[in-house]
Amino acid sequence: MHFTDQLAALRARRRMSLAAVGERVGMAVPNLSAVLRGRGDTKASTLESIATALDATWLLVPNERLEAVHREIDASEARATAHSNAISDAPRSRTIEISSSKK
């Protein structure tokens, strides 16, 4: 997957609008949209700014290790999802108000 495709996918996963990312980066929405579609030759500093706005870090991975990195990321996301589901499925504690009336 091309880097700009990864940025676009991350933006969708983070549920951030183009306007929100553009505001953080200081870029007009049409220009940001063009970058995320891979249009033109974008400067590395612009791509880095977009990644930072999406709370992500660039990582250079040797091709021979790429599959292992993807497996680790997938496993980490699966663990996080399972943990999140376990928390949301846990019984909720309730507060019961007890009043005593003395007459």
KOLDREN-169995 format. One line per field, with one value per residue: x, z, y of N, C-alpha, C in turn; residue in three letters; residue number from 1. Coordinates in steps of 0.02 Angstrom, whole numbers, plus 50000, padded with zeros to 5 digits. Example, Ala and Ser with C-alpha at 12.3 -4.5 7.8 and 13.67 -1.06 7.14 Angstrom:
! residues 2
neast: c(50660;50642)
nup: c(50390;50354)
nnorth: c(49716;49888)
caeast: c(50615;50684)
caup: c(50390;50357)
canorth: c(49775;49947)
ceast: c(50660;50645)
cup: c(50390;50394)
cnorth: c(49835;50002)
resn: c(ALA;SER)
resi: c(1;2)
This chain:
! residues 103
neast: c(50043;50030;50108;50028;49903;49899;49897;49772;49688;49712;49664;49528;49504;49528;49423;49425;49389;49426;49436;49469;49595;49662;49658;49742;49861;49875;49828;49735;49576;49549;49681;49738;49657;49695;49829;49811;49754;49858;49898;50009;50177;50219;50297;50408;50405;50275;50200;50245;50194;50057;50049;50086;49979;49883;49918;50024;50175;50313;50387;50522;50538;50631;50606;50613;50570;50444;50323;50322;50312;50186;50108;50128;50073;49939;49907;49922;49821;49711;49719;49695;49565;49497;49517;49451;49321;49298;49296;49184;49086;49083;49001;48908;48931;48814;48740;48657;48537;48508;48387;48344;48206;48161;48039)
nup: c(50000;49956;50031;50041;50028;50146;50238;50206;50238;50375;50417;50393;50483;50603;50600;50561;50489;50327;50340;50477;50485;50391;50454;50564;50497;50423;50294;50146;50116;49981;49932;50026;50007;49876;49898;49981;49890;49814;49715;49617;49664;49818;49953;50073;50199;50206;50203;50322;50413;50397;50442;50576;50617;50616;50722;50705;50662;50553;50484;50434;50357;50323;50174;50188;50317;50323;50315;50440;50525;50488;50532;50671;50699;50662;50756;50874;50859;50860;50991;51061;51019;51070;51206;51223;51190;51293;51403;51373;51376;51505;51663;51725;51866;51989;52075;52221;52308;52475;52589;52751;52852;52995;53114)
nnorth: c(49941;50108;50253;50370;50313;50241;50345;50402;50295;50285;50408;50388;50282;50347;50429;50562;50716;50787;50924;50939;50877;50955;51079;51056;51036;51148;51165;51183;51105;51052;51038;50951;50839;50806;50769;50655;50572;50541;50627;50719;50772;50760;50847;50775;50832;50881;50764;50709;50802;50779;50647;50667;50747;50650;50576;50483;50394;50396;50251;50162;50013;49871;49777;49637;49617;49665;49590;49524;49635;49683;49574;49583;49708;49684;49584;49656;49753;49667;49618;49737;49766;49655;49676;49798;49758;49666;49750;49830;49734;49694;49671;49806;49909;49952;50087;50089;50171;50184;50216;50261;50268;50340;50341)
caeast: c(50000;50069;50106;49970;49845;49900;49873;49700;49655;49718;49616;49461;49500;49524;49360;49441;49370;49480;49441;49504;49666;49687;49668;49802;49920;49878;49822;49666;49546;49561;49751;49747;49623;49738;49887;49790;49738;49921;49906;50067;50237;50213;50358;50411;50385;50202;50176;50260;50146;49993;50056;50085;49910;49845;49950;50060;50246;50342;50429;50555;50545;50660;50556;50614;50538;50379;50269;50323;50286;50113;50078;50130;50023;49873;49898;49913;49754;49663;49719;49663;49494;49471;49517;49397;49257;49291;49277;49116;49041;49086;48942;48915;48911;48758;48737;48590;48528;48469;48366;48310;48159;48146;47980)
caup: c(50000;49951;50092;50042;50040;50217;50273;50194;50277;50445;50428;50397;50545;50657;50590;50558;50425;50291;50369;50541;50471;50357;50504;50602;50454;50392;50223;50121;50105;49914;49926;50067;49971;49819;49926;50004;49831;49780;49657;49620;49700;49883;49993;50131;50259;50207;50223;50393;50449;50396;50488;50644;50631;50626;50779;50678;50652;50495;50503;50376;50372;50267;50142;50213;50383;50318;50332;50513;50555;50478;50577;50739;50703;50661;50821;50924;50850;50882;51065;51084;51007;51118;51271;51221;51193;51360;51448;51359;51392;51577;51699;51752;51936;52000;52140;52250;52363;52529;52636;52810;52879;53066;53134)
canorth: c(50000;50170;50292;50414;50269;50226;50405;50408;50242;50304;50464;50358;50244;50396;50465;50633;50747;50822;50991;50934;50864;51014;51132;51039;51039;51214;51151;51187;51039;51024;51018;50891;50785;50787;50733;50589;50531;50528;50672;50763;50752;50794;50849;50732;50870;50885;50698;50702;50843;50744;50590;50695;50768;50589;50543;50426;50404;50362;50195;50132;49942;49833;49735;49568;49616;49698;49543;49514;49696;49684;49524;49609;49762;49652;49550;49709;49780;49616;49618;49799;49759;49606;49709;49847;49721;49638;49804;49852;49679;49681;49696;49873;49913;49997;50120;50083;50218;50155;50267;50234;50317;50328;50379)
ceast: c(50045;50059;50045;49905;49841;49875;49798;49662;49657;49670;49546;49453;49494;49460;49371;49421;49432;49491;49481;49578;49697;49701;49731;49866;49929;49873;49748;49640;49558;49633;49765;49716;49666;49799;49867;49768;49801;49933;49967;50124;50240;50279;50352;50388;50309;50173;50188;50212;50077;49995;50053;50015;49865;49872;49983;50133;50268;50386;50457;50569;50577;50608;50554;50581;50466;50322;50265;50296;50211;50078;50075;50079;49953;49858;49885;49844;49700;49660;49683;49587;49463;49467;49459;49329;49245;49269;49204;49065;49038;49023;48956;48894;48855;48763;48665;48586;48483;48451;48332;48265;48144;48088;47970)
cup: c(50000;50015;50096;50053;50115;50258;50266;50235;50351;50462;50435;50463;50606;50655;50593;50489;50392;50321;50435;50530;50439;50405;50545;50562;50425;50317;50204;50104;50034;49904;49966;50033;49913;49843;49945;49948;49790;49719;49667;49660;49765;49921;50054;50194;50263;50229;50297;50435;50452;50443;50560;50663;50645;50684;50757;50668;50590;50521;50439;50394;50311;50239;50170;50282;50381;50338;50408;50549;50548;50523;50649;50748;50705;50728;50876;50920;50873;50959;51092;51075;51057;51188;51276;51226;51262;51410;51436;51376;51467;51611;51729;51826;51942;52070;52163;52309;52415;52577;52695;52836;52950;53085;53208)
cnorth: c(50062;50212;50337;50374;50252;50285;50413;50357;50259;50361;50437;50320;50291;50437;50541;50660;50777;50891;50989;50923;50925;51071;51119;51049;51109;51208;51154;51116;51013;51001;50955;50830;50760;50747;50662;50543;50517;50571;50716;50734;50791;50792;50803;50769;50877;50819;50686;50742;50810;50685;50613;50716;50707;50547;50478;50445;50366;50306;50164;50059;49908;49784;49664;49562;49642;49652;49532;49576;49700;49633;49551;49665;49733;49619;49602;49740;49731;49614;49680;49795;49711;49637;49759;49813;49691;49691;49824;49798;49664;49707;49764;49872;49964;50027;50116;50130;50186;50211;50233;50289;50297;50372;50374)
resn: c(MET;HIS;PHE;THR;ASP;GLN;LEU;ALA;ALA;LEU;ARG;ALA;ARG;ARG;ARG;MET;SER;LEU;ALA;ALA;VAL;GLY;GLU;ARG;VAL;GLY;MET;ALA;VAL;PRO;ASN;LEU;SER;ALA;VAL;LEU;ARG;GLY;ARG;GLY;ASP;THR;LYS;ALA;SER;THR;LEU;GLU;SER;ILE;ALA;THR;ALA;LEU;ASP;ALA;THR;TRP;LEU;LEU;VAL;PRO;ASN;GLU;ARG;LEU;GLU;ALA;VAL;HIS;ARG;GLU;ILE;ASP;ALA;SER;GLU;ALA;ARG;ALA;THR;ALA;HIS;SER;ASN;ALA;ILE;SER;ASP;ALA;PRO;ARG;SER;ARG;THR;ILE;GLU;ILE;SER;SER;SER;LYS;LYS)
resi: c(1;2;3;4;5;6;7;8;9;10;11;12;13;14;15;16;17;18;19;20;21;22;23;24;25;26;27;28;29;30;31;32;33;34;35;36;37;38;39;40;41;42;43;44;45;46;47;48;49;50;51;52;53;54;55;56;57;58;59;60;61;62;63;64;65;66;67;68;69;70;71;72;73;74;75;76;77;78;79;80;81;82;83;84;85;86;87;88;89;90;91;92;93;94;95;96;97;98;99;100;101;102;103)
